[in-house]
Amino acid sequence: MSTYLLEIGTEELPADLAESVISQLEMNVNNDLNSSQIKFIEIRVTTTPRRIALTIEGIAPFSEDNIAERKGPPVSQAFHDGEPTKAAIGFARRYNISPEKLEIRETPKGKFVFAKLIEKGKPVETLLADYLPRWISRIQGRRFMRWGNGDFRFSRPIRWIVSLIDSEVLPFRISGGDPEIQIGNISRPHRLYGSTLEIKNAKTYVDQLQDEGVTVERNSRRSHIYDLVLNHEINKKVKSDLTEPLLNELTDLVESPLLVTGRFDESFLDLPPEVLSTVMKVHQRYIPLYKVNVDFDPLSLDSRDILLPSFLCISNGLSLAKENIILGNEKVLKARFSDASFFIKSDLSIDSSSRINKLKDVTFAEGLGSLYDRVNRIEWLVKLLTLKFRFEKEDIDKSVRVAHFSKHDLVSNMVDEFPELQGIIGSKYLLHEGESRDICLGVLEHYKPKGTSDSLPSNNLGKAVSLAERFELLFSIYAKGERPSGSSDPYALRRAANGILMILWNKDWQLNINEIINDSLIFWEKLFPSLSFDISTLSCELREFFRQRIISLLEEKDIDLDIIQAIAGDTTSTSKLLDDPTDIDFRTSLLMDMRKNNTLNLLQAVVTRASKLAAKSSIPKDVTDPLDFVDKSLFEKSCENEMFNVLEKLKPLAINGDRDKYKLLADGLVSSAETLANFFDGEGSVMVMTDDINLRNNRLNLLTILRNQSLKLADFSKLN
């Protein structure tokens, strides 16, 4: 068994390409090797900033033989007195075998002759030479380019390719490169180690490059960087801000990780910590260092009690050049911090109220006016929502003020240079101007949650404005005529709807989204007469969109799919679901608890059976009072009376949206499961579908009321 090595050498690759390349190449190689029946032990793909490396361990020298069979004529026609007939000879000749090699097999239709065809396996070198150009050209990513006068596209110009089976070069051709891409056994070491490196054997590739300053294995580089930072934390008793995205990016920026420590002037600690950390992490890929055991105030105006005047840098250089590396990085960071300091001083020379007027000059989206107009719509929605939530007058006014200042920093110098700080820097400017902390915190947090794993706003002002902003985005973009489709969601409408539901569920705020949609679209129609949308159609689309988001979020909470379908899966119940989305969250959790406690299955069979028969009844699903449709004088057996008594007992519990009653209703159904089952199968059970139409309808009505009462919890017929 041999080892095959492919190394694609390039100019420095974008850091965000690495993980995508690994998955793409692994999938394509695995599929082609399996389809060609080439045996192998393991496929490994790794990357560095200058190379993509594929190793196939234990690859066989030939593909497997392909064995096929062809059915020929019946034996009676193929042989006569033991000699092959013209039919057998012609059949054998068609498959280039002698008649003596034909095999006789018994089939359901009698004995037939068969030809066994063996297509010998092909040399793996031949097959790989065909596959390799395709594997390389199939690698996809953003902003691929051409170079020179060539027409071949790749993320960055390809400068060399190593292709080896053990120690032998496996040649193939990549057309369209300029200059022509050379394929052989010549690689490149670390830039500071030399210009070329001859790879002697595919098996020694990783070790050879390690000796020349390149840690090829991506996971090894990642672990090494993590350990370097962790050891520095322990030794210096500091807390580093090494996030998962930053660790991944650093891994894909260096071939030989070297940890260096830099410092900056303590005067820059007068800047907010988010400013310093954003400059360091996002723009310079440095690792900020925090003091240990510090309570972080999100509204801090300076960093003196939070950050240390030092940072970590993962360099791609050599230890001999460490001092120059430190000086260079400190110089760059000083310039960046000086810019940030200038921007903040410039912003603070203008009060936040003045910035709001500048929003009039910034277009929100075509046909939807300016950011100033958008803020006005958010303010209108905040008033609507806070009235629905019955906020106190003071909190309503504060929420509107949060909305009023929610976007003012979008026209600040700081956000223009550092977009990541929107909301954050605006809240600090307001605090500097003397605004109350709760309003500043609302401005800071109204962008939350940015995803399903993000934290939620911590105060009610921020929650109310966060809801309003997301509703405004949905209504405006839908009114404009744009919808998310497939993986395309440029306005992040799915995230907006998810955020609304997450806040409502977390806060347990009961909100009739149907009313919000209807009231808002009437207002939007007046604001945008030129958009000419149909309110009824748009309302239906938005309700269905919210239903799908509810299902998606419940799935992420590991709610069983059948329970989700039993509560939120019916499109005809969409309007009811949105009357109070927190009701859905409560009921799914209740049913999951019942399933874990093995009480759900006790009543599931009975209610499902009742539901099937109830389909033959004409009683509406909202009827839950047995007295309305059940005639007790028609009862013939005690089980009918016992069921009626159960339904009477459950009637006051089967109330729409009364969460306090759900648990009692569930417990009542479970405790009555045996009584309900006796109606069908007990010693004194009844025949529901009796010939007497009056008795039949009366019994069906009993079952229909039972179904209707259980529907207040879920549609049990959809449970597994």
N, C-alpha and C positions, 0 to 999 in steps of 0.2 A: 504494500500500500504506500502511496506517495502523498506528499503535501504540495498543494498548489498555492502560489502566492500571486496576487495582483495588487500592485501599488499604483494608484493614480496620483502623480505629483503635480501640484498646482501652485499658483500664487495664493496668498493667504485667503482662506475660505471664510465666509461670514460665520460667526459663532452660532447663529440660530439654525444653521443647516445640518449640523452634525447628527442630531437624533433622527431627523427625517431621512438622511442618507442611509443610516444604519438599518432602519426598518425597511426602506425600499429595496436595498440591495439584498438583504437577507431573504426577503420574500421572493424576488425575481430569481435569484440563484437557486433557492430551494425548489421552486416550481419547475424550473427547467431541468435540473438534475434528476428530479423524480420522474418527470415526463419522459426523459431519455433513458430511464432505468440505469442511471449511473450510481453505483453504491459509494457512500462516503460515511465518515464517522461524525464530523462536526463542521458547521459553517461558522466562521467568526468574522465580523466586520467591525472595524474600529476607525477612528479618525484622529488626526491632529490638525492644527491650522494649515499645514502644507500638504497633507496627504490623506487619501482614503485607502484603507488597506483591507483586502479580502483574503482570508486564509481558508482553504478547504482541506481539512485533515482527513487522512485515510481514504483518499479518493482512489477508486479502482482504475486499472490501466485500460479496461474496456467496459463499455456498457453491457448490460445483461443481454444474453441471447433472447430474441423474441420468437416464441413458439406459438404457431397457429395451426388450426386444423380446418380442412375443407371436406365437406361431405360429397361423396361421389354417387355412382349408380348403385342399385341393389346388387347383391352378390350374384343373384340369378342371372343378371345381365352382364356382370363384370367377368365371370369365369364360366367356362364350359369344359367339363371333364378335367378340371384343375388347371386349365390353361387360360391366360387372360384373353378376353375378347377385344374387338376393336374399341368397344366402349371403355374398357379399363385402360387400354394402351393410350387412347386419346386423352383420357382424364389425367393419367400420369404424366404424359408429355406436356400438358398445359401447365403443370407445376414443376416441370424440370426434374422429375424423379423417375426411377425405373419402376415398372409394374410390380416387381417383386417386393418393393418397399411399401406397397399399399397395405393398410391394416383393415381387418374385418371387425366390425362392431355390431353388437345387438342394439337395436333401437325399438321404440314402441311400434314402429311400422315394419319391423323385420330387420334382417341383416343387410348392412350397407358397407361399402368400402370407403375408407377415409385416407386422405393424404396428410401426413404430418410435415408441416413446413417449419424449418428452423432458419431464422434470419440471424446470422452471426452478429455479435456485438461489434460496435465500431470503436476504433481507438479513441480514448478520451481526449487526446490532443486535437483530433479532427473536430470533435463536437465542441470543445471549449473555444477553439478558434472561431467557430461560427457564433457562439453565444456571447463572447466577451464584448465585441463592439455593441451588441444590443443591450447588454447589462449597463454599459457605461452611458449610452445614449438615452436609456430609460430613466436615469436619475433626473428628478425634477425638483424645482424650487423656485423661489421668487427672484426676479431680476437676473435671469440667466443672460449670458452675453456672448457675442462673437468677438474675435480678436484678429488683428492683422487683416489680410484679405480673405480669410477663410470663412466658411459658412457653418462650421460646427459650433454648436451652442453648449456652454457649460457655465457653472456658477462663476468660475474664474479661469483664466487661461491655463490649459494643461501644458506642463513643461517637460514631463517625462513619464514613462510608464515602465514599471518592472513587471515582467510576466515569467514566472518560473515554475516548472514542475521539478521539485527537489533542486538540483543544481543546473538543470537544462533550461535554456530560454525557450518559451513557447511563443512563437511569433504570431501576430495577427495585425490587422491594419485598421486604423481610425482615419477615415478620409475627412477632408474639410478643415484640417488644422493649418495654421500659418504661423511659424514654419511647421513642416510635417512633424507629427508627434513620433518621437523615437521610442521603440519598444525593445527592451533588453533587460540587463541586470544591473544597470547603473541608477542608483538612487541619490538622494541628497541628505547629508547629515544636518544637524542643527546649523543655522546660518553662521554662527560664530566658530564652528569647528572646521569648516572647509567647504569645498565646492561640490565634490562628487564622492560617492561611496559605492563600491562594488559589492552587491549582495551575493555571497558565495553559495547560499543554500536557503531555500524557503523555510527550512526548519530552524535556521539560525537568525532569521530576519529580525525578530524582536530584540534578541540579545545584541546583535550587531549595532542596531540603531541606539540601543541604550548606552553602549560604549561611546557612541558619537553624539551624546547629549539629547537624544529624543526618546521620551517615554511614549511608545506607540499606543499602548493599551489605554483607552479613554478612562475606563473605570479605575485603573491604577493611578492616573493623574488626579482624578477626582478625589480619591481616598487620600492621596498624599497631600493635596491642598487642604483638605478638611483637617487632617492630623496636624499640619503645620500651624493652622489657625488655632486649633484647640489647645495645642501645647503652649502657644503664646498666651492664650487666655489664662491657663493654669499658672504659668510661670510669672506673669505680670499682674495677676489678679484683676483682670479687666473683663468686660463683656463685649464681644465682637458682634457686629451686625452682619453676619454672613448668612444671607437668605438663600433659599434653594435656587431661585433663578440666577442670583449672582454667582453662586458656586458653579452652576452649570456653564454660565458664560465664561467664567475664568478658566474652567477646564478646557474650553474650546478656543481659548485665546493664546495658550502657551503650549510649547512642546517639552519644556524642562522647567517645572515650577520652582521658583526661588522666592522665598518670603523676605521682603524688606520692610523696614519700619521707617516711616517719615513723620515729620512734625510740621505744625503750622503755627503762626503767631497767635498768642492767646487773645489778642484783640478781636479776632474773628469769632470768638465765643460769644460776642455780643449779638451775633446773628441767631435767628431761631434754629433749633436743632434739625428741623425738617429741611431747611435750606442747605445746611452744611452736609447732611447725610445724602440729600438728593444730588448735590454737586459731586460728592465723593462716589456714590454707588452708581448712579445712572449715567453720569457724564464721564467719569474717570475710571470707573470699575475698581475703586479703592474700597477697603473695608473699614467703616467707621468704628471707633472704639468708645464704649460707654463706661461710665463709672458703675460699679456693682452696687446692688441693693438701693437703687434710686427709683422713687415713684415718679413716673413720667407724667408731667402735666401737658396734655395735648395743646393747650393754649399758651405754652411758655413763649415769651418774647425773646429770651436769650438761652444760651446753652451752657452757661458756666457751672450749673449744678448737675449737668446731664452728660455732656460729652467731654472727652479728653482731647487736648490739642495735639493729637497724633493719629496716625492711620496705618493700616497695613496695605501693602501692594504685592500682588503676585506677579513677579516679573518673568520674562522669558529670556533673561540675560544670564551671564555667568557670574559666579561669586566674586571673581576678580574685579568685575566692573560695578560692584555693589554700591560703592560710594558715589560714583557718577550717576547711577540709576536713582539713588535717593535724592540727590541734588536736583536732577532733572524733573522728577515727579513733584518735589516740593515747590519748585519754581512754577510749574504748570498749575498746581493747586492754588498757589497764592494769587495768580492772575484770575483764576475762576472765582475765588472768594471775593476778590476786589471788585469784580464785575457785579456779583450778587449784592455786595454792600452798596455799590453805586445805585443799582436798580431799586433797592429798598428805600434808600434816602430820597431818590427821585419820586417814588410812589408816595412816600409819606408827606411830601410837599403838597399833595393834593388830597383833600378829604374824600372819603368813600362816596358821599352823596354826589359829588361832582362827577365821579367816574360813572355813575349810573346813567347820566345823560349821554355819555360817550357810547353807551350800548346801542343808541339809536343808529349809529354809523356801521354797526356790524350785522350782517344778514344772518339770520338763523338758518333758514332753508328757503329755497325758491318757492314763492307763493305764500310763505308763512310769516313775512315781515322780518323785523329786526329782533335782536336779543332783548331789546327794551320791550318790544311787544310781547315776547315770550314771558318775560318777568311779570308783566301785567296779567297774563293768563294764569300764571302760577299763583299769583296773589288771589285772583278770583276763585281758583280751585281751593286754596287754603281756607278761605272764608267758608266755602261750601262744606268742606270736610270737617272743619273744627266745629261748625254748628251741628253737623250730624253726630259728632262725638260728644257733644254737649260740654265743650270746653268752657271754663270760666271766661268772662269778658276780658280780663287781663291777659289770659293766655291766648285768646283769639287774636288780640292786638299784637302780642309778641310774635305769634306765628306769622302773621302778615308782615311784620317788620323783618323777620328772618328771610321770608320770601323776597322782600323788597331788596335786601342786600345780598341775596344768594349768588348772584352772578357778577357783582361789581368788579371782582378781581380779574375777570376775563380780559379786561382792557388795561390791566396793569403791566408795567414793564417786566415785573418778575414772572408772571405767568406767560407772557410772550416769550421769555427766554427759557423758562422751566415750566412747561405745561402740566407736569406732574403735581405742581403745587396749587392748582386751582381749588378753591374752597379752603385749603389750609392757610395760605398766606392772607386770603381775604378776611378770615376770622381774626387773625392776629392784628391786621391793620385796624379792624373795628375795635378790638380790645385796647389798642394803643390810643384810640380816639376817645375812650371812656365808655364804650358800649358795655352793657351788662354781660356777665359771663354766660348766662343761659342763652342769650341771643347769639353770642359769638360761637358757642358750642353748637347751636342749631345750624349756623352757616357752615361750620366745619364739617358736620356729619351728614348734611342733607344729601351728599352724594352716595352715602351708604344705603344698601349693600351693593358693592361692585360685582358680586358674584355670589353663588350659593354657599361658598365657604367663607364669605366675608362677614365681619361683625355688623350689627345693626346700630342705628343711631341710639344714643344712650338717654336722650331726653325727649319729651313729648313734642317739643317745638321742632326738633330735627326730624322726628318721625312724620309729623304732619306735612312738613315741607317736602320731605323725601317722597311721600305718597303723591302730593300735588304735582311735583316735577315729573314723576313717571306717568301719571295720568295725562298730563299735558302733552308729553311726548307721544304717547299712544294715540290720543285723539287727533293731534295735529298731523302726524304722519299718515294715519289712516284716512283722514279727511283729504289729504293731499293725493291719495290714491296709491300709495306705496305699501307693500306688504313684505314680511319676511318670507323667503321661500328656500327650501332646502338648507344649504349651509350659508346662504346669503342673508345677512341681517345687518346691513350697514348702520342702521340707527340703534342697534341693540334693543329692539322692541321686546324680544323674549326676556332678556335680562331685566327690562323695566317691569314687565308683568310679574316676573318671579319676585322682584323686590317688593312689589305691592303686597303680594300674598305672604311673603316671609314676615313683613312687618305686622300685618294683621294677625297672623297666627301667633307670632311671638308676643304681641301685646294683648292678644285676645280681644281685639277691637271688633265689635260687630258693625259691619258696614254693608249696606245694600248697594252692591256695585251696579246693579241694573238701574237704580235711580240716578247714580252718579253719571252713568253713560248717557241716559236719556236727557237729564238736565243739562249736561255739558254740551251734547251735540246740538241742542236747540240754541245754546249760546254761541257755539262755534259757527252755526249756520248764519247767524247775524254778523259775526266777525268776518266771515269769508264767503260772501255771496258769489264770488267768482269761481269758487271751487265746485259748486253745483253738485254736491253729494246728496244721496238719498238717506235720510236719517234712519228709516226702518232697516234698510239693507246694511248700513254701517253698524247699527246696533247689533244686528244678528252676527255679523262678522267678528265684532269685538267680543261678544259673549262667547262664541265658539273658541276664539283665541284664548280667552281666560280659562275655559274648560280644559283645553289642551295643556295649558301651563299648570293647572291644578293637578292633572294626572301625572305630568312629568315630575313635579316636586314631590308628590306622594311616592312615586317610584324611587326617587332619590332617598326618601326616608325609610326605604326597605319595607313599605307596606305591601302585603301580598297583592298580586295583580288582580286576582278574582275579587278581593275586597274592594279594590279601587273601582273595578267595573261595576260592582254591586251598588256603589254609591255615586260615582261620577261618570260612569261609562255610557250612560244613555243620553244621546244628544237632545232628546225631547225634554229632559229634565234640566237643561242648561240654565234656564231662567231661574229655576228654583235654587240651583247650586249657588248662584251669584247673589241671591237674596241675603246670604250670610256665609261667606267662605269659611269662617272659623268653625261653623257648624260641621262642615265636611271633615275638617281636621280632627275634630272631637270624635265624630262617629267612626272614622277609620281607626283611630287609636282604640276606641272602645271595642270594636269588633276584633282587632288584633289581640287585645287582652283576653277576650272571650275564647279566641282560638287557642291561645297559649294555655288557658285554664281548662281546656277541653269541655267548655260549656256550649260553644257555638254549634257543634255537631249534634247536641241533644235536641235542639229545636229546628235545625236546618232541614232535616228530612221531612218533618211534619209540615213546616211552612211551605217548603217547595212543593210538596204534594197538594197542599191546599191551593197554592198559586196556579198550578196546572188546571185544576178543576174550576177555579175562579175565572179563568179565561172564558168560560162559557156563560158567565153572568154579565149583565148589562149595567151593574151598579158602578158608578164613577169611583175612581181610585181615592178620592178625597173623603169618602164617606167612612166614618169610623164608629158610628153609633148603631149598635145592633137593633135598637128599637125602631129605627127608620124603615128597615126592610125585612125584619124577621118576625114571624107570627108564632108566638109560643104555643098557641092552641093547636098547632099542627105537629107538635113534638110527639113522637111515639115511644121513644126510649130515653132513659135517664142520661145517656151520654150527650144527647142534644141539649138537654137542660144544663148539664155540667159545662159544656162548651159555651153556651150563652152566658153563664155566670162568669166564666173566665173573660169573655169579651167585655162584659159590663165592668169588671174590675180593671181591665186594661184601658178602657175608654178614656178616662181622664188623664192617662199617661201618654196617649197617642196624639200629642199636640205638636203642630209644626213649629220647629225652631226653639222649643222649650228644652234647653240642654239639661236642666235639672231633672227632667223627666226621663231622659234617654236611658240612664242606668237603671232606673226603676222599671221602665218598660222592658228592658232586656232581662232583668232579673225576674219580672213577672212572667215573661214568655218561657224562660228556662224552667222556673218552678212549676209551670203548668204544662210542660211538655208531655208528661205521662197522660194527663187528662185529655189533651188534644189528640194524642196518638190513639187513645181508646175509641175516639170517634170513628176511626178507620178500622182498627184491628182488635179492639177489646172484645170480651165475651158478649157484651151488649152493643156491639158496633152496628152501624146502619149502612144500608146500600144508598149511596148518594144519588146515583143515576137510576133511581127507581122509575117504574112506568108511570106512577102517579105524578103528573106534572106539577101539582101544587106542592107535594112533599119534596120533589126533586129541586124545585126552585128555592124553597125555603132552606133546604140544606146547603145548596150552592151559595145562598146569601150569607149563611153562617161562615162558610169558608172564605167568601169574598171579604167580609168584614175582618176576618183574621189576617188575610193577606194585606188589606189596607192598613191595618194597625202595624203590622211588621214592616211595611214599606217606610214608615217613619224612621226606622233604623237603616234599612237597606233593602235592595231587591234580592231576596234570598235565592231566587231561581238562578242567579248568575254566580253563586258561590260553588266552588268545586266540592 
